[in-house]
Amino acid sequence: MRDSTYGFAIVEMVHLLALAFLGGAILLVDLRLLGFGLRSRTAGQLAKDLSPLLLVSLALMVISGVLLVASETMKCYYHPAFRVKMLLFVIAITFYFTLHRRLLRSELGSRTTGWAKAAAVISLALWLGVGLAGRVIGFL
């Protein structure tokens, strides 16, 4: 990608578009858990419907992210914000596919619990941290 005129820009564009779709899906579900918007559906139903979008965008983000890191390996390796981003990313993915998903399954037909609202706040904070750390990489 270093020798390509548009390679890095195209991969970064895919990465950012996947981030937008992933962030949108997570934001919709977490805001629904908090009681905002789309009141005709439960958070569990919404998460189930958005799951394919979330998984495809997550896969595209990982693939494009690996390509971006491969083109700037040394910059990323020594950058503290990259390490923070990767740590938060691993925590966010682990949190989503364990506790968050379990709480969403329990919310399929019932009212939202306090635990589910706490999970939504934690999820939003983790993903916001991933995004902010990613932006810091480009500016420092």
C-alpha positions in Angstrom: 0.0 0.0 0.0 3.0 2.3 0.5 3.6 2.4 -3.3 0.0 2.8 -4.3 -1.4 6.2 -4.9 -4.9 5.4 -3.6 -4.4 2.2 -1.7 -4.1 3.6 1.8 -6.9 6.1 1.2 -9.3 3.4 -0.1 -8.6 1.1 2.9 -9.0 3.9 5.3 -12.3 4.9 3.7 -13.5 1.3 4.1 -12.4 1.3 7.7 -14.2 4.6 8.4 -17.4 3.5 6.7 -17.4 0.2 8.6 -16.9 2.2 11.8 -19.9 4.4 10.9 -22.1 1.4 10.4 -20.8 -0.4 13.5 -21.1 2.7 15.6 -24.6 3.4 14.2 -25.8 -0.2 15.1 -24.3 0.0 18.6 -25.7 3.5 19.2 -29.2 2.5 18.1 -29.3 -0.6 20.4 -27.7 1.1 23.4 -29.9 4.2 23.1 -32.9 1.9 23.0 -31.7 0.1 26.1 -31.5 3.5 27.7 -35.1 4.2 26.7 -34.6 6.5 23.8 -36.1 6.1 20.3 -37.7 3.2 18.4 -40.2 2.5 21.2 -42.1 0.1 18.9 -39.4 -2.5 19.3 -37.5 -3.9 22.3 -33.8 -3.5 22.5 -33.4 -7.3 22.1 -35.4 -7.3 18.9 -33.5 -4.3 17.5 -30.2 -6.0 18.3 -31.3 -9.1 16.6 -32.3 -7.2 13.5 -29.1 -5.2 13.4 -26.8 -8.1 14.2 -25.9 -8.9 10.6 -24.9 -5.3 9.9 -22.9 -5.2 13.1 -21.0 -8.4 12.3 -20.2 -7.5 8.7 -19.1 -4.0 9.7 -17.0 -5.4 12.5 -15.3 -7.9 10.1 -14.6 -5.1 7.6 -13.2 -3.0 10.4 -10.8 -5.7 11.5 -9.7 -6.6 8.0 -9.1 -3.0 7.0 -7.5 -2.2 10.3 -5.0 -5.0 9.9 -4.2 -3.6 6.4 -3.8 -0.1 7.8 -1.5 -1.3 10.6 0.5 -3.3 8.1 1.3 -0.2 6.1 2.4 1.8 9.2 3.7 -0.9 11.5 6.4 1.0 13.4 4.3 4.1 13.8 1.5 2.1 15.3 3.7 -0.2 17.4 5.3 2.8 19.3 2.2 4.9 19.5 0.6 4.9 23.0 -2.8 5.8 21.5 -2.7 2.7 19.3 -2.1 0.5 22.3 -5.0 2.2 24.2 -7.2 1.7 21.1 -6.4 -2.0 20.9 -6.9 -2.5 24.6 -10.3 -0.8 24.5 -11.2 -2.6 21.3 -10.6 -6.0 22.8 -12.5 -5.0 26.0 -15.4 -3.7 23.9 -15.6 -6.8 21.7 -15.4 -9.1 24.8 -18.0 -7.0 26.6 -20.4 -7.0 23.6 -20.2 -10.7 22.9 -20.6 -11.8 26.5 -22.5 -9.6 29.0 -24.0 -7.1 26.6 -25.5 -9.8 24.4 -26.7 -11.9 27.3 -28.6 -8.9 28.7 -30.0 -8.1 25.2 -31.4 -11.7 24.9 -33.1 -11.3 28.3 -34.6 -8.0 27.0 -36.4 -9.6 24.1 -39.9 -9.3 25.6 -39.6 -7.5 28.8 -38.9 -4.1 30.2 -35.3 -2.8 30.3 -33.6 -3.5 33.6 -31.1 -1.4 35.5 -28.3 -3.9 34.5 -29.1 -3.5 30.8 -29.0 0.3 31.1 -25.6 0.1 32.9 -24.4 -2.2 30.1 -25.5 0.3 27.5 -23.6 3.1 29.2 -20.5 0.9 29.5 -20.8 -0.1 25.9 -21.1 3.4 24.7 -18.1 4.5 26.8 -15.9 1.7 25.5 -16.8 2.3 21.8 -16.4 6.1 22.2 -12.9 5.4 23.7 -12.0 3.2 20.8 -13.0 5.9 18.3 -11.3 8.7 20.2 -8.0 6.7 20.6 -8.1 6.0 16.9 -8.4 9.7 16.1 -5.5 10.5 18.4 -3.3 8.1 16.3 -3.7 10.4 13.3 -2.9 13.6 15.1 0.1 12.7 17.3 
